[in-house]
Amino acid sequence: MHANWLSHQITRPVEIGGIGVHSGEHCVVTVKPGIPGGGCWMERAGERWPVTIDSVVDVERCTVLGNARQRVATVEHLLAALASFNLYDCEIEVQGGEIPILDGSALPFVEALRPNLVAGGPVCPYVLEQPVWVGNESSQVLALPSDTSRLHYSLYYPHPQLGYQEVTFAPQQQSFADELAPARTFALEQEVEWLRAKGLARGGSLDNALVVRSEGFSSPLRLPMEPVRHKCLDLLGDLYLLGRPLQAQVLAVKAGHRWHTDLVRKMQQEVVGHVG
Ligand SMILES: [Zn+2]
């Protein structure tokens, strides 16, 4: 048992509404108290599934959870906020096919949830016992056994505004609300044009994404190296699918939802850790 992984419980339903970035439709998410020890569940239109790696149905442009009949896209920023509070017992009810994109960061979720939380007991982390690696020649995620939890993210884009970026986040020692939560979704200008042409990212706008142009960013950065901080936020959100905090050192290089979720799946399938 690790006293420094303190859980939180939500005391009343918290409703958050807004546009879905992929569909452009108005969506509403309500986070409600769950059963202590019952885990996190998601519900849409009468269908319900556990918020675990087994419910991942797509990872192409965002993390999508669901079952054979219903699905909910863009869950990662909300899940990152829940992970930051060690809030693992709750019900997430969704109207519409997505979690609202809001400003493209996790900060609105943190701010909406925080006043409605009370401290719970310690939560047992998943303690990694053997190294686990996923990736290919350009993207990798390596998780190593460690006494603490530490996420290191790096990326390199041959782009005048990006280049090499890195961030380290230690969930037990640093403030998610200060270090990662404000970092917005980013997209390269060429990527935005391609998405528009394909009819994708219909809800995408300069209010919910940081567009990277060769001459500069579409709006002032909230934090230095904001793009890589957002990637680390996404990683924390995808690691929530373990159902508990991860005690390991994670090194991610230009990865994404596919590799983040593959890492979680591999850790669980190979049983390379134990519940601390
Ligand atoms: Zn994201």
py3Dmol code that shows the C-alpha trace and the ligand (Angstrom):
import py3Dmol

protein = """\
ATOM      1  CA  MET A   1       0.000   0.000   0.000  1.00  0.00           C
ATOM      2  CA  HIS A   2       1.368   3.394  -0.953  1.00  0.00           C
ATOM      3  CA  ALA A   3       0.031   6.235   1.135  1.00  0.00           C
ATOM      4  CA  ASN A   4       1.162   8.778  -1.439  1.00  0.00           C
ATOM      5  CA  TRP A   5      -1.316   7.486  -4.017  1.00  0.00           C
ATOM      6  CA  LEU A   6      -4.346   9.068  -2.399  1.00  0.00           C
ATOM      7  CA  SER A   7      -7.621   8.484  -4.123  1.00  0.00           C
ATOM      8  CA  HIS A   8     -10.485  10.932  -4.501  1.00  0.00           C
ATOM      9  CA  GLN A   9     -14.181  10.331  -4.642  1.00  0.00           C
ATOM     10  CA  ILE A  10     -16.728  12.463  -6.415  1.00  0.00           C
ATOM     11  CA  THR A  11     -19.563  13.652  -4.184  1.00  0.00           C
ATOM     12  CA  ARG A  12     -22.215  14.627  -6.729  1.00  0.00           C
ATOM     13  CA  PRO A  13     -22.763  14.414 -10.519  1.00  0.00           C
ATOM     14  CA  VAL A  14     -20.702  16.888 -12.557  1.00  0.00           C
ATOM     15  CA  GLU A  15     -22.033  17.717 -16.017  1.00  0.00           C
ATOM     16  CA  ILE A  16     -19.842  19.150 -18.757  1.00  0.00           C
ATOM     17  CA  GLY A  17     -21.149  19.971 -22.243  1.00  0.00           C
ATOM     18  CA  GLY A  18     -19.525  21.093 -25.476  1.00  0.00           C
ATOM     19  CA  ILE A  19     -18.637  20.311 -29.065  1.00  0.00           C
ATOM     20  CA  GLY A  20     -17.094  16.975 -30.079  1.00  0.00           C
ATOM     21  CA  VAL A  21     -13.965  17.677 -32.109  1.00  0.00           C
ATOM     22  CA  HIS A  22     -14.453  14.810 -34.564  1.00  0.00           C
ATOM     23  CA  SER A  23     -18.222  14.963 -35.112  1.00  0.00           C
ATOM     24  CA  GLY A  24     -18.811  18.683 -34.545  1.00  0.00           C
ATOM     25  CA  GLU A  25     -21.904  17.710 -32.546  1.00  0.00           C
ATOM     26  CA  HIS A  26     -22.872  18.943 -29.097  1.00  0.00           C
ATOM     27  CA  CYS A  27     -22.068  16.303 -26.482  1.00  0.00           C
ATOM     28  CA  VAL A  28     -22.626  16.140 -22.736  1.00  0.00           C
ATOM     29  CA  VAL A  29     -20.644  14.100 -20.237  1.00  0.00           C
ATOM     30  CA  THR A  30     -21.725  13.571 -16.641  1.00  0.00           C
ATOM     31  CA  VAL A  31     -19.271  12.127 -14.127  1.00  0.00           C
ATOM     32  CA  LYS A  32     -21.134  10.534 -11.225  1.00  0.00           C
ATOM     33  CA  PRO A  33     -20.164   8.788  -8.002  1.00  0.00           C
ATOM     34  CA  GLY A  34     -19.404   5.103  -8.489  1.00  0.00           C
ATOM     35  CA  ILE A  35     -19.406   2.098  -6.223  1.00  0.00           C
ATOM     36  CA  PRO A  36     -16.305   2.048  -3.987  1.00  0.00           C
ATOM     37  CA  GLY A  37     -13.997  -0.593  -5.462  1.00  0.00           C
ATOM     38  CA  GLY A  38     -16.294  -0.988  -8.473  1.00  0.00           C
ATOM     39  CA  GLY A  39     -14.029   0.756 -10.963  1.00  0.00           C
ATOM     40  CA  CYS A  40     -14.888   3.269 -13.653  1.00  0.00           C
ATOM     41  CA  TRP A  41     -17.733   2.623 -16.110  1.00  0.00           C
ATOM     42  CA  MET A  42     -18.987   4.460 -19.170  1.00  0.00           C
ATOM     43  CA  GLU A  43     -22.571   4.557 -20.336  1.00  0.00           C
ATOM     44  CA  ARG A  44     -24.159   5.741 -23.561  1.00  0.00           C
ATOM     45  CA  ALA A  45     -27.678   5.174 -24.851  1.00  0.00           C
ATOM     46  CA  GLY A  46     -28.447   2.220 -22.596  1.00  0.00           C
ATOM     47  CA  GLU A  47     -25.088   0.497 -23.210  1.00  0.00           C
ATOM     48  CA  ARG A  48     -22.452   0.292 -20.501  1.00  0.00           C
ATOM     49  CA  TRP A  49     -18.825  -0.862 -20.497  1.00  0.00           C
ATOM     50  CA  PRO A  50     -15.870  -0.775 -18.113  1.00  0.00           C
ATOM     51  CA  VAL A  51     -13.315   1.969 -18.695  1.00  0.00           C
ATOM     52  CA  THR A  52     -10.476  -0.503 -19.214  1.00  0.00           C
ATOM     53  CA  ILE A  53      -8.130  -1.560 -21.982  1.00  0.00           C
ATOM     54  CA  ASP A  54     -10.623  -4.257 -23.065  1.00  0.00           C
ATOM     55  CA  SER A  55     -13.115  -1.558 -24.068  1.00  0.00           C
ATOM     56  CA  VAL A  56     -10.762   0.192 -26.526  1.00  0.00           C
ATOM     57  CA  VAL A  57     -12.362  -0.021 -29.990  1.00  0.00           C
ATOM     58  CA  ASP A  58     -10.288   2.531 -31.940  1.00  0.00           C
ATOM     59  CA  VAL A  59      -7.070   4.516 -31.492  1.00  0.00           C
ATOM     60  CA  GLU A  60      -6.679   6.188 -34.890  1.00  0.00           C
ATOM     61  CA  ARG A  61      -7.010   9.878 -34.025  1.00  0.00           C
ATOM     62  CA  CYS A  62      -8.127   9.624 -30.418  1.00  0.00           C
ATOM     63  CA  THR A  63      -8.915   6.881 -27.916  1.00  0.00           C
ATOM     64  CA  VAL A  64     -12.389   5.428 -28.486  1.00  0.00           C
ATOM     65  CA  LEU A  65     -14.118   3.173 -25.946  1.00  0.00           C
ATOM     66  CA  GLY A  66     -17.250   1.130 -26.428  1.00  0.00           C
ATOM     67  CA  ASN A  67     -18.800  -2.222 -27.135  1.00  0.00           C
ATOM     68  CA  ALA A  68     -20.343  -3.811 -30.231  1.00  0.00           C
ATOM     69  CA  ARG A  69     -23.278  -1.358 -30.264  1.00  0.00           C
ATOM     70  CA  GLN A  70     -22.121   2.002 -28.892  1.00  0.00           C
ATOM     71  CA  ARG A  71     -18.902   3.953 -28.669  1.00  0.00           C
ATOM     72  CA  VAL A  72     -17.545   7.191 -27.242  1.00  0.00           C
ATOM     73  CA  ALA A  73     -14.551   8.980 -28.790  1.00  0.00           C
ATOM     74  CA  THR A  74     -11.931  11.372 -27.396  1.00  0.00           C
ATOM     75  CA  VAL A  75     -11.951  10.018 -23.856  1.00  0.00           C
ATOM     76  CA  GLU A  76      -8.272  10.716 -23.119  1.00  0.00           C
ATOM     77  CA  HIS A  77      -8.373  14.258 -21.708  1.00  0.00           C
ATOM     78  CA  LEU A  78     -11.158  13.453 -19.253  1.00  0.00           C
ATOM     79  CA  LEU A  79      -9.369  10.240 -18.248  1.00  0.00           C
ATOM     80  CA  ALA A  80      -6.136  12.191 -17.670  1.00  0.00           C
ATOM     81  CA  ALA A  81      -8.015  14.489 -15.274  1.00  0.00           C
ATOM     82  CA  LEU A  82      -9.489  11.463 -13.465  1.00  0.00           C
ATOM     83  CA  ALA A  83      -6.017   9.858 -13.288  1.00  0.00           C
ATOM     84  CA  SER A  84      -4.578  13.041 -11.774  1.00  0.00           C
ATOM     85  CA  PHE A  85      -7.073  12.753  -8.902  1.00  0.00           C
ATOM     86  CA  ASN A  86      -6.675   8.954  -8.590  1.00  0.00           C
ATOM     87  CA  LEU A  87     -10.420   8.834  -9.124  1.00  0.00           C
ATOM     88  CA  TYR A  88     -10.914   5.238 -10.227  1.00  0.00           C
ATOM     89  CA  ASP A  89     -14.455   4.572  -9.000  1.00  0.00           C
ATOM     90  CA  CYS A  90     -17.016   6.560 -10.996  1.00  0.00           C
ATOM     91  CA  GLU A  91     -19.709   6.400 -13.649  1.00  0.00           C
ATOM     92  CA  ILE A  92     -19.276   8.401 -16.861  1.00  0.00           C
ATOM     93  CA  GLU A  93     -22.547   8.981 -18.696  1.00  0.00           C
ATOM     94  CA  VAL A  94     -22.278  10.374 -22.207  1.00  0.00           C
ATOM     95  CA  GLN A  95     -24.859  11.938 -24.503  1.00  0.00           C
ATOM     96  CA  GLY A  96     -23.461  12.081 -28.036  1.00  0.00           C
ATOM     97  CA  GLY A  97     -20.585  10.162 -29.515  1.00  0.00           C
ATOM     98  CA  GLU A  98     -17.716  11.994 -27.892  1.00  0.00           C
ATOM     99  CA  ILE A  99     -16.360  13.581 -24.773  1.00  0.00           C
ATOM    100  CA  PRO A 100     -16.488  17.372 -25.415  1.00  0.00           C
ATOM    101  CA  ILE A 101     -13.184  18.819 -26.612  1.00  0.00           C
ATOM    102  CA  LEU A 102     -13.718  22.109 -24.662  1.00  0.00           C
ATOM    103  CA  ASP A 103     -10.489  24.123 -25.061  1.00  0.00           C
ATOM    104  CA  GLY A 104      -8.485  21.093 -26.246  1.00  0.00           C
ATOM    105  CA  SER A 105      -6.835  20.590 -22.863  1.00  0.00           C
ATOM    106  CA  ALA A 106      -7.700  18.786 -19.623  1.00  0.00           C
ATOM    107  CA  LEU A 107      -7.930  21.946 -17.535  1.00  0.00           C
ATOM    108  CA  PRO A 108     -11.732  22.448 -17.834  1.00  0.00           C
ATOM    109  CA  PHE A 109     -12.242  18.858 -16.574  1.00  0.00           C
ATOM    110  CA  VAL A 110      -9.875  19.445 -13.646  1.00  0.00           C
ATOM    111  CA  GLU A 111     -11.645  22.681 -12.731  1.00  0.00           C
ATOM    112  CA  ALA A 112     -15.133  21.202 -13.013  1.00  0.00           C
ATOM    113  CA  LEU A 113     -14.286  18.097 -10.986  1.00  0.00           C
ATOM    114  CA  ARG A 114     -12.051  19.569  -8.270  1.00  0.00           C
ATOM    115  CA  PRO A 115     -14.723  21.387  -6.192  1.00  0.00           C
ATOM    116  CA  ASN A 116     -16.787  18.189  -6.082  1.00  0.00           C
ATOM    117  CA  LEU A 117     -14.138  15.796  -4.796  1.00  0.00           C
ATOM    118  CA  VAL A 118     -13.286  14.521  -1.344  1.00  0.00           C
ATOM    119  CA  ALA A 119     -10.116  12.688  -0.408  1.00  0.00           C
ATOM    120  CA  GLY A 120     -10.524   8.922  -0.165  1.00  0.00           C
ATOM    121  CA  GLY A 121      -8.152   6.227   1.020  1.00  0.00           C
ATOM    122  CA  PRO A 122      -4.868   5.173  -0.527  1.00  0.00           C
ATOM    123  CA  VAL A 123      -5.082   3.414  -3.869  1.00  0.00           C
ATOM    124  CA  CYS A 124      -2.809   0.474  -4.740  1.00  0.00           C
ATOM    125  CA  PRO A 125      -0.680   1.126  -7.818  1.00  0.00           C
ATOM    126  CA  TYR A 126       0.204  -1.377 -10.502  1.00  0.00           C
ATOM    127  CA  VAL A 127       3.880  -2.073  -9.778  1.00  0.00           C
ATOM    128  CA  LEU A 128       5.814  -2.995 -12.908  1.00  0.00           C
ATOM    129  CA  GLU A 129       8.315  -5.803 -12.359  1.00  0.00           C
ATOM    130  CA  GLN A 130       9.856  -6.275 -15.803  1.00  0.00           C
ATOM    131  CA  PRO A 131      10.630  -3.894 -18.671  1.00  0.00           C
ATOM    132  CA  VAL A 132       7.947  -3.648 -21.338  1.00  0.00           C
ATOM    133  CA  TRP A 133       8.512  -2.149 -24.760  1.00  0.00           C
ATOM    134  CA  VAL A 134       6.199  -1.339 -27.663  1.00  0.00           C
ATOM    135  CA  GLY A 135       6.881   0.585 -30.827  1.00  0.00           C
ATOM    136  CA  ASN A 136       8.428   0.651 -34.283  1.00  0.00           C
ATOM    137  CA  GLU A 137      11.370   2.481 -35.884  1.00  0.00           C
ATOM    138  CA  SER A 138       9.946   5.973 -35.308  1.00  0.00           C
ATOM    139  CA  SER A 139       7.757   5.680 -32.175  1.00  0.00           C
ATOM    140  CA  GLN A 140       8.454   3.847 -28.948  1.00  0.00           C
ATOM    141  CA  VAL A 141       7.226   3.492 -25.396  1.00  0.00           C
ATOM    142  CA  LEU A 142       9.427   1.775 -22.834  1.00  0.00           C
ATOM    143  CA  ALA A 143       8.247   1.124 -19.285  1.00  0.00           C
ATOM    144  CA  LEU A 144      10.833   0.218 -16.659  1.00  0.00           C
ATOM    145  CA  PRO A 145      10.444  -0.933 -13.056  1.00  0.00           C
ATOM    146  CA  SER A 146      10.945   1.918 -10.591  1.00  0.00           C
ATOM    147  CA  ASP A 147      10.325   2.889  -6.963  1.00  0.00           C
ATOM    148  CA  THR A 148       8.250   5.847  -8.084  1.00  0.00           C
ATOM    149  CA  SER A 149       6.157   6.922 -11.053  1.00  0.00           C
ATOM    150  CA  ARG A 150       7.726   9.058 -13.723  1.00  0.00           C
ATOM    151  CA  LEU A 151       6.600   9.811 -17.276  1.00  0.00           C
ATOM    152  CA  HIS A 152       9.100  11.162 -19.774  1.00  0.00           C
ATOM    153  CA  TYR A 153       7.907  12.201 -23.217  1.00  0.00           C
ATOM    154  CA  SER A 154       9.946  13.399 -26.142  1.00  0.00           C
ATOM    155  CA  LEU A 155       9.155  14.215 -29.726  1.00  0.00           C
ATOM    156  CA  TYR A 156      10.982  15.515 -32.726  1.00  0.00           C
ATOM    157  CA  TYR A 157       9.422  17.190 -35.728  1.00  0.00           C
ATOM    158  CA  PRO A 158      11.629  18.764 -38.395  1.00  0.00           C
ATOM    159  CA  HIS A 159       9.534  21.942 -38.113  1.00  0.00           C
ATOM    160  CA  PRO A 160      10.779  25.458 -37.234  1.00  0.00           C
ATOM    161  CA  GLN A 161       8.286  25.813 -34.334  1.00  0.00           C
ATOM    162  CA  LEU A 162       8.691  22.320 -32.882  1.00  0.00           C
ATOM    163  CA  GLY A 163      12.049  20.580 -33.302  1.00  0.00           C
ATOM    164  CA  TYR A 164      12.990  18.531 -30.230  1.00  0.00           C
ATOM    165  CA  GLN A 165      10.739  18.799 -27.181  1.00  0.00           C
ATOM    166  CA  GLU A 166      10.698  16.843 -23.945  1.00  0.00           C
ATOM    167  CA  VAL A 167       8.924  16.858 -20.615  1.00  0.00           C
ATOM    168  CA  THR A 168       9.118  14.803 -17.443  1.00  0.00           C
ATOM    169  CA  PHE A 169       6.140  14.468 -15.145  1.00  0.00           C
ATOM    170  CA  ALA A 170       6.148  12.730 -11.780  1.00  0.00           C
ATOM    171  CA  PRO A 171       2.477  12.295 -10.804  1.00  0.00           C
ATOM    172  CA  GLN A 172       3.181  11.970  -7.071  1.00  0.00           C
ATOM    173  CA  GLN A 173       5.413  15.023  -6.891  1.00  0.00           C
ATOM    174  CA  GLN A 174       4.217  17.497  -9.499  1.00  0.00           C
ATOM    175  CA  SER A 175       0.933  19.281 -10.064  1.00  0.00           C
ATOM    176  CA  PHE A 176      -0.989  17.975 -13.075  1.00  0.00           C
ATOM    177  CA  ALA A 177      -3.121  21.143 -13.036  1.00  0.00           C
ATOM    178  CA  ASP A 178       0.001  23.304 -13.415  1.00  0.00           C
ATOM    179  CA  GLU A 179       2.334  21.180 -15.538  1.00  0.00           C
ATOM    180  CA  LEU A 180       0.195  19.254 -18.033  1.00  0.00           C
ATOM    181  CA  ALA A 181      -3.539  19.973 -17.813  1.00  0.00           C
ATOM    182  CA  PRO A 182      -3.434  23.372 -19.588  1.00  0.00           C
ATOM    183  CA  ALA A 183      -1.570  21.958 -22.624  1.00  0.00           C
ATOM    184  CA  ARG A 184      -3.848  21.942 -25.671  1.00  0.00           C
ATOM    185  CA  THR A 185      -4.255  19.496 -28.529  1.00  0.00           C
ATOM    186  CA  PHE A 186      -1.987  20.571 -31.362  1.00  0.00           C
ATOM    187  CA  ALA A 187      -2.066  20.019 -35.076  1.00  0.00           C
ATOM    188  CA  LEU A 188       0.286  20.969 -37.880  1.00  0.00           C
ATOM    189  CA  GLU A 189      -1.250  23.371 -40.404  1.00  0.00           C
ATOM    190  CA  GLN A 190      -0.887  20.846 -43.267  1.00  0.00           C
ATOM    191  CA  GLU A 191      -2.597  18.216 -41.123  1.00  0.00           C
ATOM    192  CA  VAL A 192      -5.545  20.554 -40.488  1.00  0.00           C
ATOM    193  CA  GLU A 193      -6.009  21.076 -44.243  1.00  0.00           C
ATOM    194  CA  TRP A 194      -5.898  17.313 -44.835  1.00  0.00           C
ATOM    195  CA  LEU A 195      -8.452  16.670 -42.054  1.00  0.00           C
ATOM    196  CA  ARG A 196     -10.805  19.345 -43.440  1.00  0.00           C
ATOM    197  CA  ALA A 197     -10.550  17.884 -46.943  1.00  0.00           C
ATOM    198  CA  LYS A 198     -11.452  14.450 -45.548  1.00  0.00           C
ATOM    199  CA  GLY A 199     -14.428  15.841 -43.596  1.00  0.00           C
ATOM    200  CA  LEU A 200     -12.728  14.962 -40.300  1.00  0.00           C
ATOM    201  CA  ALA A 201     -12.258  17.108 -37.181  1.00  0.00           C
ATOM    202  CA  ARG A 202     -15.554  18.885 -37.919  1.00  0.00           C
ATOM    203  CA  GLY A 203     -15.594  20.453 -34.480  1.00  0.00           C
ATOM    204  CA  GLY A 204     -11.946  21.507 -34.689  1.00  0.00           C
ATOM    205  CA  SER A 205     -11.263  25.228 -34.393  1.00  0.00           C
ATOM    206  CA  LEU A 206      -8.707  27.682 -33.080  1.00  0.00           C
ATOM    207  CA  ASP A 207     -10.670  27.652 -29.800  1.00  0.00           C
ATOM    208  CA  ASN A 208      -9.860  23.995 -29.141  1.00  0.00           C
ATOM    209  CA  ALA A 209      -6.499  23.375 -30.782  1.00  0.00           C
ATOM    210  CA  LEU A 210      -3.095  24.901 -31.119  1.00  0.00           C
ATOM    211  CA  VAL A 211      -2.315  25.048 -34.823  1.00  0.00           C
ATOM    212  CA  VAL A 212       1.386  24.934 -35.648  1.00  0.00           C
ATOM    213  CA  ARG A 213       2.256  27.100 -38.647  1.00  0.00           C
ATOM    214  CA  SER A 214       5.746  27.546 -40.038  1.00  0.00           C
ATOM    215  CA  GLU A 215       5.734  31.206 -38.956  1.00  0.00           C
ATOM    216  CA  GLY A 216       4.351  30.565 -35.472  1.00  0.00           C
ATOM    217  CA  PHE A 217       1.538  29.192 -33.344  1.00  0.00           C
ATOM    218  CA  SER A 218      -2.137  30.109 -33.811  1.00  0.00           C
ATOM    219  CA  SER A 219      -2.244  31.552 -30.274  1.00  0.00           C
ATOM    220  CA  PRO A 220       0.284  32.273 -27.501  1.00  0.00           C
ATOM    221  CA  LEU A 221       1.605  29.165 -25.758  1.00  0.00           C
ATOM    222  CA  ARG A 222       0.203  28.508 -22.282  1.00  0.00           C
ATOM    223  CA  LEU A 223       3.353  26.672 -21.184  1.00  0.00           C
ATOM    224  CA  PRO A 224       6.824  26.184 -22.681  1.00  0.00           C
ATOM    225  CA  MET A 225       6.905  23.137 -24.991  1.00  0.00           C
ATOM    226  CA  GLU A 226       3.124  22.934 -24.827  1.00  0.00           C
ATOM    227  CA  PRO A 227       2.856  20.287 -27.609  1.00  0.00           C
ATOM    228  CA  VAL A 228       4.965  17.649 -25.822  1.00  0.00           C
ATOM    229  CA  ARG A 229       3.168  18.405 -22.546  1.00  0.00           C
ATOM    230  CA  HIS A 230      -0.090  17.609 -24.325  1.00  0.00           C
ATOM    231  CA  LYS A 231       1.343  14.275 -25.513  1.00  0.00           C
ATOM    232  CA  CYS A 232       2.267  13.457 -21.909  1.00  0.00           C
ATOM    233  CA  LEU A 233      -1.296  14.388 -20.847  1.00  0.00           C
ATOM    234  CA  ASP A 234      -2.637  11.967 -23.481  1.00  0.00           C
ATOM    235  CA  LEU A 235      -0.302   9.250 -22.135  1.00  0.00           C
ATOM    236  CA  LEU A 236      -1.547   9.755 -18.581  1.00  0.00           C
ATOM    237  CA  GLY A 237      -5.137   9.535 -19.871  1.00  0.00           C
ATOM    238  CA  ASP A 238      -4.453   6.280 -21.737  1.00  0.00           C
ATOM    239  CA  LEU A 239      -2.643   4.796 -18.708  1.00  0.00           C
ATOM    240  CA  TYR A 240      -5.892   5.312 -16.758  1.00  0.00           C
ATOM    241  CA  LEU A 241      -7.115   2.215 -18.653  1.00  0.00           C
ATOM    242  CA  LEU A 242      -4.992   0.129 -16.267  1.00  0.00           C
ATOM    243  CA  GLY A 243      -7.645   0.923 -13.643  1.00  0.00           C
ATOM    244  CA  ARG A 244      -5.066   2.103 -11.114  1.00  0.00           C
ATOM    245  CA  PRO A 245      -1.928   4.279 -11.043  1.00  0.00           C
ATOM    246  CA  LEU A 246       1.215   2.863 -12.649  1.00  0.00           C
ATOM    247  CA  GLN A 247       4.384   2.641 -10.591  1.00  0.00           C
ATOM    248  CA  ALA A 248       7.052   2.613 -13.299  1.00  0.00           C
ATOM    249  CA  GLN A 249       9.290   4.849 -15.298  1.00  0.00           C
ATOM    250  CA  VAL A 250       7.759   5.378 -18.732  1.00  0.00           C
ATOM    251  CA  LEU A 251       9.811   6.716 -21.629  1.00  0.00           C
ATOM    252  CA  ALA A 252       7.691   7.648 -24.643  1.00  0.00           C
ATOM    253  CA  VAL A 253       9.195   8.815 -27.918  1.00  0.00           C
ATOM    254  CA  LYS A 254       6.859  10.405 -30.502  1.00  0.00           C
ATOM    255  CA  ALA A 255       4.206   7.863 -29.601  1.00  0.00           C
ATOM    256  CA  GLY A 256       0.417   8.175 -29.665  1.00  0.00           C
ATOM    257  CA  HIS A 257      -2.755   6.456 -28.572  1.00  0.00           C
ATOM    258  CA  ARG A 258      -1.931   3.238 -30.455  1.00  0.00           C
ATOM    259  CA  TRP A 259       1.358   2.742 -28.618  1.00  0.00           C
ATOM    260  CA  HIS A 260       0.061   4.017 -25.279  1.00  0.00           C
ATOM    261  CA  THR A 261      -2.784   1.506 -25.331  1.00  0.00           C
ATOM    262  CA  ASP A 262      -0.547  -1.295 -26.666  1.00  0.00           C
ATOM    263  CA  LEU A 263       1.701  -0.723 -23.664  1.00  0.00           C
ATOM    264  CA  VAL A 264      -1.227  -1.053 -21.262  1.00  0.00           C
ATOM    265  CA  ARG A 265      -2.432  -4.206 -23.034  1.00  0.00           C
ATOM    266  CA  LYS A 266       1.021  -5.779 -22.982  1.00  0.00           C
ATOM    267  CA  MET A 267       1.507  -5.009 -19.297  1.00  0.00           C
ATOM    268  CA  GLN A 268      -1.790  -6.666 -18.477  1.00  0.00           C
ATOM    269  CA  GLN A 269      -1.487  -9.634 -20.840  1.00  0.00           C
ATOM    270  CA  GLU A 270       2.038 -10.533 -19.828  1.00  0.00           C
ATOM    271  CA  VAL A 271       1.332  -9.903 -16.137  1.00  0.00           C
ATOM    272  CA  VAL A 272       4.668  -8.197 -15.615  1.00  0.00           C
ATOM    273  CA  GLY A 273       3.597  -6.440 -12.465  1.00  0.00           C
ATOM    274  CA  HIS A 274       1.598  -6.856  -9.320  1.00  0.00           C
ATOM    275  CA  VAL A 275      -0.876  -4.729  -7.444  1.00  0.00           C
ATOM    276  CA  GLY A 276       1.165  -2.901  -4.784  1.00  0.00           C
TER     277      GLY A 276
END
"""
ligand_1 = """\
1
ZN
Zn -5.000 14.838 -26.664
"""
view = py3Dmol.view(width=600, height=400)
view.addModel(protein, "pdb")
view.setStyle({"model": 0}, {"cartoon": {"style": "trace"}})
view.addModel(ligand_1, "xyz")
view.setStyle({"model": 1}, {"stick": {}})
view.zoomTo()
view.show()
